[in-house]
Amino acid sequence: MDKNELIRLAANRAQESLQGGKLKGKAWIAIAVAGVVLLLGFLAYRLILIELVTRLSDHH
């Protein structure tokens, strides 16, 4: 192995390790979908809770 080939191999390894830390498009979509589902679930929970409290206070 000559010096240029070793440098090229080292550069390829460095490039692979840099790309390994990046999130792919599908991973970003999955994170976004999970966030939206969590947000909608939280909002539904809050609306149900508010409805329950107002219904209880009306009867009292």
Secondary structure as the mmCIF struct_conf table of DSSP 4:
data_model
#
loop_
_struct_conf.conf_type_id
_struct_conf.id
_struct_conf.beg_label_comp_id
_struct_conf.beg_label_asym_id
_struct_conf.beg_label_seq_id
_struct_conf.end_label_comp_id
_struct_conf.end_label_asym_id
_struct_conf.end_label_seq_id
HELX_RH_AL_P HELX_RH_AL_P1 LYS A 3 GLY A 20
TURN_TY1_P TURN_TY1_P1 GLY A 21 GLY A 21
BEND BEND1 LYS A 22 LYS A 22
HELX_LH_PP_P HELX_LH_PP_P1 LEU A 23 LYS A 24
HELX_RH_AL_P HELX_RH_AL_P2 GLY A 25 HIS A 59
#
